[in-house]
Amino acid sequence: MISKNKLKRFASVFLASSLIIGALAGCGAKDGATSGGSSSGGKDSDVIKIGMNLELSGGVASYGSGVAAGAELAIAEINEAGGIDGKQIKPVKIDNKSDAAEATSAAIKLATQEKVVAQIGSATSGNTVAAVQIANKNKMPIIGPSATSTTVTVNEDGSVNDYAFRTCFIDPFQGKIAANFATNTLKLKNVAIYADSSSDYAKGLAKSFKETVEANGGKVVAEEAYIAKDTDFKSILTRLKSKKPEFIYIPGYYEEVGLIVKQAREAGIDVPLMGGDGWDSPKMVELAGKDALNNTFFTNHYSSEDPDEKIQKFVSAFKAANKDKAPDAFNALGYDTVYWLKDAIERAGSTDGEAVQKALAATKDLPLVTGTFSVDENHHPVKTATVLEFKDGKQVFNSKVNP
């Protein structure tokens, strides 16, 4: 059976194919735009246009809005400091409504009508993948701030999507960290997995987690699945409890995970629970309840409580611009994505799509808020990760893990 995600992806590709033809025909020789789509952001322009294709409404609006807030702070700082090579950044923000087809349409508009230098977004892997074909076709670099699935940059045949990048680490890295945390840090060997089977993101984390647990001498005593939009998890949680796991790994997004944590505690499951960066949302406490979240952990891109000087400078600036709200990982990744793009444009000495792409791919030892990173041959950043835990409804820094 074809998964929901694959159906959406097929729909997106079909839509992209039909719209690209019309879009390119409508804005080709008439306005002199290059295939790189950089005329409005090029050397003769007074501004550098950067697209933002984000989930500002819909099911995962918390993620896209978080990326946007961080990106906008970075843009404001850069513009105030004189811009990039004396030119101001002009963001072009489009709401993809948390939908893959909408993300494809937004990417087409950004590339062929707005002619941005590069696109930031989407926040989720599926919506970013939906736009990658457009990016490659139009030589428009696309950076997924929080798109952790390997499929964003690498195809099933192993080929790399030349114009696709990410600011975050990849799913297998998160799964490996969680497994090591369970088996090596907590010294627990019998674990269970309860993953979102409708999400490539969750399946990627679960696969890596299982492989690492078994390599570490642990045992997966149960594997269960749910799908996005499920709300009643009681029967499966009861079945999981009967297997007596010492630890349960729950990769997925906060909408379902918050309810799973709540119902797990109500079912008498008091073992440690852990997930990935999809847990990072202010709504987690609202959905799960602060008491239920005690003894839960998740891998993330950074912690606002990390004492690192660069991080604390960002935290102070973000709080000042956002009514004293502490920045989460999506805020930090959005912020870092803009600064990474700025660095690439400056190193390229150009806003041409091909030149910026080469500079992004050549990034090495770039210090950003979410870690100093380099880009490997698959366009994956090599960087640190953070383990956070919930204590009385608050995210608390636990540890930092090197790649």
VOPAGU-2260 file (C-alpha; in pm, 1 decimal, decimal comma):
REM VOPAGU-2260
SITE   aa  ch    i         X         Y         Z
SITE  MET   A    0       0,0       0,0       0,0
SITE  ILE   A    1     127,1     346,7     -88,0
SITE  SER   A    2     175,5     560,6     223,0
SITE  LYS   A    3       4,8     892,1     276,9
SITE  ASN   A    4     339,7    1069,4     250,6
SITE  LYS   A    5     419,0     904,4     -84,3
SITE  LEU   A    6      80,1     996,1    -225,9
SITE  LYS   A    7     139,8    1356,2    -126,8
SITE  ARG   A    8     484,8    1344,7    -282,2
SITE  PHE   A    9     348,4    1204,7    -611,7
SITE  ALA   A   10      84,8    1477,1    -613,4
SITE  SER   A   11     349,5    1739,6    -552,9
SITE  VAL   A   12     569,6    1613,2    -834,5
SITE  PHE   A   13     273,5    1607,9   -1074,9
SITE  LEU   A   14     177,1    1961,1    -975,5
SITE  ALA   A   15     536,5    2076,5   -1004,4
SITE  SER   A   16     577,6    1930,0   -1351,5
SITE  SER   A   17     266,3    2098,9   -1485,9
SITE  LEU   A   18     326,8    2433,3   -1321,4
SITE  ILE   A   19     695,4    2456,0   -1409,7
SITE  ILE   A   20     618,2    2447,0   -1781,3
SITE  GLY   A   21     367,1    2728,5   -1757,0
SITE  ALA   A   22     570,9    2930,8   -1512,5
SITE  LEU   A   23     890,8    2913,7   -1713,5
SITE  ALA   A   24     708,3    2992,4   -2036,3
SITE  GLY   A   25     549,4    3295,5   -1875,6
SITE  CYS   A   26     866,2    3451,2   -1739,0
SITE  GLY   A   27    1146,6    3336,4   -1966,8
SITE  ALA   A   28    1289,2    3558,2   -2240,3
SITE  LYS   A   29    1033,4    3830,6   -2175,4
SITE  ASP   A   30    1205,9    3962,7   -1864,4
SITE  GLY   A   31    1554,4    3826,7   -1927,8
SITE  ALA   A   32    1566,6    3616,5   -1610,8
SITE  THR   A   33    1827,9    3345,6   -1592,4
SITE  SER   A   34    1752,2    2984,3   -1506,6
SITE  GLY   A   35    1908,9    3056,2   -1170,6
SITE  GLY   A   36    1626,7    3295,2   -1097,3
SITE  SER   A   37    1858,4    3555,7    -948,7
SITE  SER   A   38    1792,0    3868,3   -1151,4
SITE  SER   A   39    1597,3    4043,3    -876,8
SITE  GLY   A   40    1857,9    3951,2    -618,3
SITE  GLY   A   41    2159,7    3999,7    -841,0
SITE  LYS   A   42    2436,7    4256,4    -856,4
SITE  ASP   A   43    2222,4    4524,5   -1020,5
SITE  SER   A   44    1954,5    4505,2    -754,0
SITE  ASP   A   45    1930,4    4728,8    -449,7
SITE  VAL   A   46    1825,1    4430,5    -239,9
SITE  ILE   A   47    1897,0    4061,7    -202,3
SITE  LYS   A   48    1571,4    3868,5    -210,2
SITE  ILE   A   49    1553,9    3555,8       3,0
SITE  GLY   A   50    1248,0    3330,6      -8,4
SITE  MET   A   51    1084,9    3181,1     300,1
SITE  ASN   A   52     862,6    2881,1     220,4
SITE  LEU   A   53     726,0    2794,4     563,7
SITE  GLU   A   54     443,0    2630,4     755,8
SITE  LEU   A   55     278,8    2943,1     899,0
SITE  SER   A   56     -62,2    2777,8     936,0
SITE  GLY   A   57    -189,6    2420,4     943,1
SITE  GLY   A   58     -82,5    2116,6    1140,7
SITE  VAL   A   59     281,5    2206,8    1209,3
SITE  ALA   A   60     255,7    2585,5    1212,4
SITE  SER   A   61     450,8    2589,7    1537,6
SITE  TYR   A   62     760,1    2473,4    1347,8
SITE  GLY   A   63     735,5    2708,4    1051,0
SITE  SER   A   64     648,4    3009,7    1263,5
SITE  GLY   A   65     945,4    2931,5    1486,6
SITE  VAL   A   66    1184,1    2918,8    1190,6
SITE  ALA   A   67    1038,4    3245,8    1059,9
SITE  ALA   A   68    1088,6    3427,7    1391,0
SITE  GLY   A   69    1453,5    3324,8    1409,0
SITE  ALA   A   70    1518,9    3407,5    1043,8
SITE  GLU   A   71    1357,3    3749,2    1076,9
SITE  LEU   A   72    1578,3    3835,0    1374,8
SITE  ALA   A   73    1889,0    3743,6    1175,7
SITE  ILE   A   74    1772,5    3948,8     876,9
SITE  ALA   A   75    1706,4    4250,6    1099,3
SITE  GLU   A   76    2053,2    4221,7    1255,9
SITE  ILE   A   77    2228,3    4186,1     919,5
SITE  ASN   A   78    2038,3    4475,6     763,1
SITE  GLU   A   79    2108,8    4697,2    1062,3
SITE  ALA   A   80    2478,7    4614,7    1030,7
SITE  GLY   A   81    2483,9    4719,2     664,2
SITE  GLY   A   82    2344,7    4417,1     485,9
SITE  ILE   A   83    2537,1    4183,0     259,1
SITE  ASP   A   84    2795,9    4368,1      53,6
SITE  GLY   A   85    2602,0    4685,9     125,9
SITE  LYS   A   86    2267,8    4546,1       8,5
SITE  GLN   A   87    1968,4    4492,6     231,2
SITE  ILE   A   88    1804,5    4151,6     257,5
SITE  LYS   A   89    1441,6    4149,3     146,8
SITE  PRO   A   90    1253,1    3840,1     269,4
SITE  VAL   A   91     969,7    3702,5      56,0
SITE  LYS   A   92     758,2    3493,4     292,6
SITE  ILE   A   93     495,3    3244,5     171,7
SITE  ASP   A   94     274,1    3024,7     389,7
SITE  ASN   A   95     272,8    2667,3     258,0
SITE  LYS   A   96      -8,4    2581,3     502,4
SITE  SER   A   97     175,7    2266,8     622,0
SITE  ASP   A   98      96,6    2101,2     288,1
SITE  ALA   A   99     337,2    1946,5      35,1
SITE  ALA   A  100     146,8    2065,9    -273,4
SITE  GLU   A  101     135,3    2420,1    -133,4
SITE  ALA   A  102     509,9    2400,6     -64,4
SITE  THR   A  103     568,1    2304,5    -428,9
SITE  SER   A  104     357,7    2596,0    -552,0
SITE  ALA   A  105     539,2    2835,6    -318,9
SITE  ALA   A  106     878,1    2716,0    -446,1
SITE  ILE   A  107     769,8    2773,9    -806,5
SITE  LYS   A  108     655,7    3126,8    -725,1
SITE  LEU   A  109     976,6    3206,9    -539,1
SITE  ALA   A  110    1196,6    3074,7    -820,3
SITE  THR   A  111    1014,9    3196,3   -1129,4
SITE  GLN   A  112     819,1    3503,7   -1022,1
SITE  GLU   A  113    1001,5    3646,3    -722,0
SITE  LYS   A  114    1340,4    3524,7    -849,4
SITE  VAL   A  115    1492,2    3493,1    -506,3
SITE  VAL   A  116    1859,5    3415,3    -453,1
SITE  ALA   A  117    1773,1    3116,4    -234,1
SITE  GLN   A  118    1485,3    2961,1     -43,2
SITE  ILE   A  119    1471,6    2903,1     331,4
SITE  GLY   A  120    1234,8    2622,0     424,2
SITE  SER   A  121    1033,0    2427,9     462,1
SITE  ALA   A  122    1046,3    2334,8     829,0
SITE  THR   A  123     942,8    1971,0     779,0
SITE  SER   A  124    1118,2    1714,5     564,2
SITE  GLY   A  125     816,7    1622,8     350,9
SITE  ASN   A  126     740,9    1981,1     253,9
SITE  THR   A  127    1107,7    2048,7     178,9
SITE  VAL   A  128    1133,6    1739,8     -43,0
SITE  ALA   A  129     827,6    1863,1    -233,2
SITE  ALA   A  130    1020,0    2178,0    -330,8
SITE  VAL   A  131    1357,6    2022,8    -412,7
SITE  GLN   A  132    1273,0    1945,3    -775,9
SITE  ILE   A  133    1192,0    2313,1    -829,6
SITE  ALA   A  134    1516,6    2418,5    -665,2
SITE  ASN   A  135    1727,8    2190,6    -884,6
SITE  LYS   A  136    1539,1    2290,2   -1199,5
SITE  ASN   A  137    1584,8    2661,9   -1135,8
SITE  LYS   A  138    1932,2    2649,7    -977,3
SITE  MET   A  139    1788,4    2803,0    -663,4
SITE  PRO   A  140    1961,9    2684,4    -344,6
SITE  ILE   A  141    1711,4    2558,2     -89,6
SITE  ILE   A  142    1800,2    2517,6     277,3
SITE  GLY   A  143    1572,1    2318,9     506,3
SITE  PRO   A  144    1642,0    2462,5     853,3
SITE  SER   A  145    1487,0    2165,4    1035,7
SITE  ALA   A  146    1431,5    1911,1     757,5
SITE  THR   A  147    1613,4    1614,0     910,5
SITE  SER   A  148    1523,3    1334,7     664,1
SITE  THR   A  149    1810,2    1215,5     444,1
SITE  THR   A  150    1570,1    1224,8     146,3
SITE  VAL   A  151    1595,9    1605,0     135,4
SITE  THR   A  152    1947,6    1597,7      -4,3
SITE  VAL   A  153    1999,3    1237,9    -117,2
SITE  ASN   A  154    1776,2    1040,3    -355,0
SITE  GLU   A  155    1695,3     669,5    -326,8
SITE  ASP   A  156    1958,9     589,1    -589,9
SITE  GLY   A  157    2225,8     764,6    -381,2
SITE  SER   A  158    2254,1    1071,8    -602,6
SITE  VAL   A  159    2275,0    1411,0    -432,3
SITE  ASN   A  160    2028,8    1691,9    -497,9
SITE  ASP   A  161    2279,3    1959,9    -592,9
SITE  TYR   A  162    2078,1    2258,0    -473,4
SITE  ALA   A  163    1933,6    2111,4    -154,7
SITE  PHE   A  164    2090,9    2169,8     187,4
SITE  ARG   A  165    1992,3    2156,1     552,7
SITE  THR   A  166    2100,7    2343,2     866,5
SITE  CYS   A  167    2003,3    2059,8    1102,3
SITE  PHE   A  168    2158,9    1720,1    1158,7
SITE  ILE   A  169    2000,0    1415,1     992,0
SITE  ASP   A  170    1754,0    1160,2    1131,0
SITE  PRO   A  171    1997,1     866,4    1166,8
SITE  PHE   A  172    2216,0    1083,5    1390,6
SITE  GLN   A  173    1921,3    1154,6    1622,7
SITE  GLY   A  174    1825,0     787,8    1642,6
SITE  LYS   A  175    2183,1     690,4    1722,0
SITE  ILE   A  176    2209,9     950,1    2000,0
SITE  ALA   A  177    1882,3     835,4    2157,4
SITE  ALA   A  178    1990,2     471,5    2149,1
SITE  ASN   A  179    2325,8     550,9    2306,5
SITE  PHE   A  180    2149,9     759,7    2571,3
SITE  ALA   A  181    1917,9     471,3    2660,2
SITE  THR   A  182    2174,9     191,7    2660,1
SITE  ASN   A  183    2494,7     369,1    2763,9
SITE  THR   A  184    2385,0     667,3    2974,2
SITE  LEU   A  185    2073,2     524,5    3141,6
SITE  LYS   A  186    2209,2     166,6    3124,9
SITE  LEU   A  187    1874,6      26,6    3004,4
SITE  LYS   A  188    1876,2    -269,1    2764,3
SITE  ASN   A  189    1512,1    -369,6    2704,1
SITE  VAL   A  190    1344,9     -98,3    2499,1
SITE  ALA   A  191    1030,4     -47,5    2291,6
SITE  ILE   A  192     958,7     167,8    1986,6
SITE  TYR   A  193     629,2     345,6    1918,0
SITE  ALA   A  194     667,2     539,4    1592,8
SITE  ASP   A  195     455,7     736,4    1347,5
SITE  SER   A  196     436,4     501,5    1046,9
SITE  SER   A  197     294,0     776,6     825,0
SITE  SER   A  198     608,0     990,5     863,2
SITE  ASP   A  199     940,8     935,9     684,8
SITE  TYR   A  200    1094,4    1142,7     963,6
SITE  ALA   A  201     973,8     910,5    1241,3
SITE  LYS   A  202    1056,8     594,2    1046,5
SITE  GLY   A  203    1411,2     716,0     988,6
SITE  LEU   A  204    1466,8     782,7    1358,2
SITE  ALA   A  205    1315,0     448,4    1457,3
SITE  LYS   A  206    1533,0     253,7    1214,2
SITE  SER   A  207    1854,6     414,6    1334,7
SITE  PHE   A  208    1751,3     378,6    1700,1
SITE  LYS   A  209    1681,1       5,9    1662,5
SITE  GLU   A  210    2005,9     -66,4    1478,2
SITE  THR   A  211    2212,7     117,6    1740,5
SITE  VAL   A  212    2033,6     -41,4    2037,5
SITE  GLU   A  213    2101,7    -388,0    1898,4
SITE  ALA   A  214    2462,5    -299,2    1816,2
SITE  ASN   A  215    2501,4    -188,1    2179,1
SITE  GLY   A  216    2377,6    -524,6    2306,9
SITE  GLY   A  217    2024,9    -407,5    2385,1
SITE  LYS   A  218    1696,7    -566,9    2284,5
SITE  VAL   A  219    1386,7    -417,3    2122,7
SITE  VAL   A  220    1109,3    -600,8    2306,9
SITE  ALA   A  221     821,8    -439,4    2114,3
SITE  GLU   A  222     758,3    -225,3    1806,4
SITE  GLU   A  223     426,0     -49,6    1753,5
SITE  ALA   A  224     301,8     220,7    1517,4
SITE  TYR   A  225      48,2     500,4    1499,7
SITE  ILE   A  226     -37,4     743,8    1221,0
SITE  ALA   A  227     -70,1    1120,9    1209,8
SITE  LYS   A  228    -399,7    1257,9    1345,4
SITE  ASP   A  229    -458,5     955,6    1572,3
SITE  THR   A  230    -583,5    1063,5    1916,4
SITE  ASP   A  231    -655,4     741,2    2107,1
SITE  PHE   A  232    -343,9     538,8    2189,1
SITE  LYS   A  233    -467,2     352,2    2497,4
SITE  SER   A  234    -493,7      -0,9    2355,7
SITE  ILE   A  235    -148,5       0,6    2200,8
SITE  LEU   A  236       3,7     153,7    2512,8
SITE  THR   A  237    -154,1    -125,1    2718,4
SITE  ARG   A  238       4,1    -377,5    2482,1
SITE  LEU   A  239     340,7    -205,1    2511,8
SITE  LYS   A  240     316,9    -204,0    2890,1
SITE  SER   A  241     264,1    -581,6    2889,8
SITE  LYS   A  242     605,6    -624,6    2723,3
SITE  LYS   A  243     768,7    -456,7    3024,6
SITE  PRO   A  244    1010,1    -225,3    2841,5
SITE  GLU   A  245    1253,1     -23,9    3051,1
SITE  PHE   A  246    1248,1     264,0    2800,2
SITE  ILE   A  247    1017,2     365,6    2514,0
SITE  TYR   A  248    1133,9     557,3    2207,4
SITE  ILE   A  249     855,2     766,3    2048,3
SITE  PRO   A  250     974,5     947,5    1734,6
SITE  GLY   A  251     707,9    1173,6    1588,3
SITE  TYR   A  252     557,5    1521,5    1596,9
SITE  TYR   A  253     423,2    1699,0    1903,1
SITE  GLU   A  254      55,0    1683,0    1801,8
SITE  GLU   A  255      38,6    1307,4    1859,3
SITE  VAL   A  256     335,8    1267,1    2094,0
SITE  GLY   A  257     187,5    1501,6    2353,8
SITE  LEU   A  258    -123,3    1284,6    2374,7
SITE  ILE   A  259      81,1     963,6    2376,4
SITE  VAL   A  260     285,9    1082,0    2674,6
SITE  LYS   A  261     -29,9    1183,8    2861,3
SITE  GLN   A  262    -205,9     853,3    2793,8
SITE  ALA   A  263     109,1     650,9    2869,4
SITE  ARG   A  264     133,1     797,4    3216,6
SITE  GLU   A  265    -240,5     744,9    3269,6
SITE  ALA   A  266    -186,5     379,1    3175,5
SITE  GLY   A  267      73,8     345,2    3447,5
SITE  ILE   A  268     379,6     355,2    3221,3
SITE  ASP   A  269     642,2     533,7    3428,0
SITE  VAL   A  270     960,8     438,5    3239,4
SITE  PRO   A  271    1172,2     700,1    3056,5
SITE  LEU   A  272    1024,6     815,9    2725,0
SITE  MET   A  273    1229,6     977,9    2450,3
SITE  GLY   A  274    1189,4    1126,7    2105,2
SITE  GLY   A  275    1348,8    1355,9    1849,7
SITE  ASP   A  276    1331,3    1724,4    1768,1
SITE  GLY   A  277     967,7    1682,8    1663,7
SITE  TRP   A  278     892,7    1704,4    2037,6
SITE  ASP   A  279    1015,0    2063,3    2048,0
SITE  SER   A  280     699,6    2272,2    2071,7
SITE  PRO   A  281     543,3    2490,1    2341,9
SITE  LYS   A  282     228,2    2284,6    2286,6
SITE  MET   A  283     389,7    1969,9    2429,0
SITE  VAL   A  284     324,5    2080,1    2786,5
SITE  GLU   A  285     -29,6    2182,5    2698,6
SITE  LEU   A  286    -103,0    1844,3    2538,2
SITE  ALA   A  287      80,1    1611,7    2777,6
SITE  GLY   A  288      70,1    1798,6    3105,7
SITE  LYS   A  289     382,7    1900,4    3294,4
SITE  ASP   A  290     375,3    1610,2    3540,9
SITE  ALA   A  291     344,8    1350,5    3264,4
SITE  LEU   A  292     651,6    1492,8    3092,8
SITE  ASN   A  293     881,4    1429,6    3387,4
SITE  ASN   A  294    1136,9    1160,4    3302,2
SITE  THR   A  295    1111,0    1229,4    2928,4
SITE  PHE   A  296    1394,3    1329,2    2696,8
SITE  PHE   A  297    1449,6    1433,1    2337,3
SITE  THR   A  298    1734,4    1506,4    2100,5
SITE  ASN   A  299    1751,4    1862,3    1975,2
SITE  HIS   A  300    1969,8    2108,7    1794,0
SITE  TYR   A  301    2060,1    2333,8    2084,3
SITE  SER   A  302    1949,9    2447,8    2429,2
SITE  SER   A  303    1881,9    2806,5    2534,2
SITE  GLU   A  304    2034,3    2708,3    2869,5
SITE  ASP   A  305    2368,9    2613,0    2717,6
SITE  PRO   A  306    2624,5    2852,5    2874,5
SITE  ASP   A  307    2814,2    2899,5    2545,8
SITE  GLU   A  308    2871,9    3274,1    2491,8
SITE  LYS   A  309    2745,7    3274,8    2131,7
SITE  ILE   A  310    2426,6    3098,5    2236,9
SITE  GLN   A  311    2358,7    3333,8    2525,3
SITE  LYS   A  312    2409,7    3637,8    2300,8
SITE  PHE   A  313    2146,8    3497,9    2061,8
SITE  VAL   A  314    1910,5    3416,4    2349,0
SITE  SER   A  315    1930,6    3773,9    2479,6
SITE  ALA   A  316    1869,9    3923,0    2134,0
SITE  PHE   A  317    1574,5    3693,5    2066,2
SITE  LYS   A  318    1414,3    3766,0    2402,2
SITE  ALA   A  319    1450,7    4139,1    2342,8
SITE  ALA   A  320    1269,9    4107,7    2009,1
SITE  ASN   A  321    1003,2    3860,7    2122,7
SITE  LYS   A  322     861,5    3979,0    2455,6
SITE  ASP   A  323    1112,2    3787,3    2667,1
SITE  LYS   A  324    1030,5    3449,8    2505,8
SITE  ALA   A  325    1322,5    3206,9    2523,3
SITE  PRO   A  326    1413,9    3084,9    2173,8
SITE  ASP   A  327    1355,6    2719,0    2090,9
SITE  ALA   A  328    1549,8    2508,5    1841,3
SITE  PHE   A  329    1335,7    2614,8    1544,1
SITE  ASN   A  330    1407,3    2979,6    1625,1
SITE  ALA   A  331    1779,9    2900,9    1645,0
SITE  LEU   A  332    1781,9    2701,2    1319,8
SITE  GLY   A  333    1598,7    2976,1    1131,7
SITE  TYR   A  334    1849,0    3227,9    1266,4
SITE  ASP   A  335    2147,7    3012,4    1171,8
SITE  THR   A  336    2012,6    2945,1     822,6
SITE  VAL   A  337    2015,2    3314,6     737,0
SITE  TYR   A  338    2366,8    3362,3     870,0
SITE  TRP   A  339    2487,4    3054,9     681,7
SITE  LEU   A  340    2336,3    3190,9     361,3
SITE  LYS   A  341    2495,0    3531,0     425,9
SITE  ASP   A  342    2832,5    3364,9     473,0
SITE  ALA   A  343    2791,9    3169,2     147,3
SITE  ILE   A  344    2690,7    3474,5     -55,3
SITE  GLU   A  345    2988,9    3667,5      77,4
SITE  ARG   A  346    3229,8    3381,9       3,3
SITE  ALA   A  347    3078,3    3339,1    -342,9
SITE  GLY   A  348    3110,2    3712,1    -412,4
SITE  SER   A  349    2785,9    3677,0    -604,3
SITE  THR   A  350    2412,6    3614,4    -575,3
SITE  ASP   A  351    2414,6    3381,8    -875,2
SITE  GLY   A  352    2245,9    3054,5    -779,9
SITE  GLU   A  353    2529,0    2832,3    -901,0
SITE  ALA   A  354    2794,8    3035,9    -719,1
SITE  VAL   A  355    2597,7    3036,9    -393,9
SITE  GLN   A  356    2537,1    2661,2    -425,5
SITE  LYS   A  357    2908,6    2594,3    -453,9
SITE  ALA   A  358    2982,4    2813,6    -152,5
SITE  LEU   A  359    2717,6    2637,8      58,7
SITE  ALA   A  360    2862,9    2299,0     -35,3
SITE  ALA   A  361    3215,7    2414,7      55,3
SITE  THR   A  362    3121,0    2532,6     406,1
SITE  LYS   A  363    3377,7    2430,1     666,1
SITE  ASP   A  364    3401,6    2502,0    1040,3
SITE  LEU   A  365    3134,1    2770,4    1035,6
SITE  PRO   A  366    3048,8    2883,0    1391,9
SITE  LEU   A  367    2674,2    2921,7    1440,8
SITE  VAL   A  368    2436,4    2912,6    1736,6
SITE  THR   A  369    2343,0    2546,2    1688,4
SITE  GLY   A  370    2705,4    2443,0    1659,0
SITE  THR   A  371    3015,9    2477,1    1447,8
SITE  PHE   A  372    2964,9    2267,7    1139,0
SITE  SER   A  373    3100,8    2162,3     803,8
SITE  VAL   A  374    2907,2    2019,6     508,7
SITE  ASP   A  375    2982,5    1667,1     386,9
SITE  GLU   A  376    2955,6    1522,4      35,7
SITE  ASN   A  377    2583,8    1450,9      86,1
SITE  HIS   A  378    2511,1    1808,6     195,2
SITE  HIS   A  379    2463,6    1694,9     555,6
SITE  PRO   A  380    2605,0    1924,7     824,7
SITE  VAL   A  381    2850,6    1758,2    1058,3
SITE  LYS   A  382    2769,9    1918,4    1394,0
SITE  THR   A  383    2687,2    1862,4    1758,0
SITE  ALA   A  384    2349,8    1766,3    1904,2
SITE  THR   A  385    2190,1    1828,6    2243,5
SITE  VAL   A  386    1985,0    1606,0    2474,2
SITE  LEU   A  387    1711,0    1791,8    2661,2
SITE  GLU   A  388    1478,9    1668,7    2933,0
SITE  PHE   A  389    1150,5    1793,9    3074,0
SITE  LYS   A  390    1138,4    1888,3    3441,6
SITE  ASP   A  391     806,4    2019,4    3573,0
SITE  GLY   A  392     703,9    2131,8    3226,3
SITE  LYS   A  393    1028,8    2306,2    3135,7
SITE  GLN   A  394    1297,8    2199,8    2891,1
SITE  VAL   A  395    1628,6    2155,3    3073,6
SITE  PHE   A  396    1973,1    2110,3    2920,5
SITE  ASN   A  397    2099,0    1756,3    2982,5
SITE  SER   A  398    2408,9    1706,1    2767,9
SITE  LYS   A  399    2581,1    1789,9    2440,2
SITE  VAL   A  400    2688,7    1515,0    2200,4
SITE  ASN   A  401    2961,5    1542,3    1937,0
SITE  PRO   A  402    2918,2    1386,3    1592,0
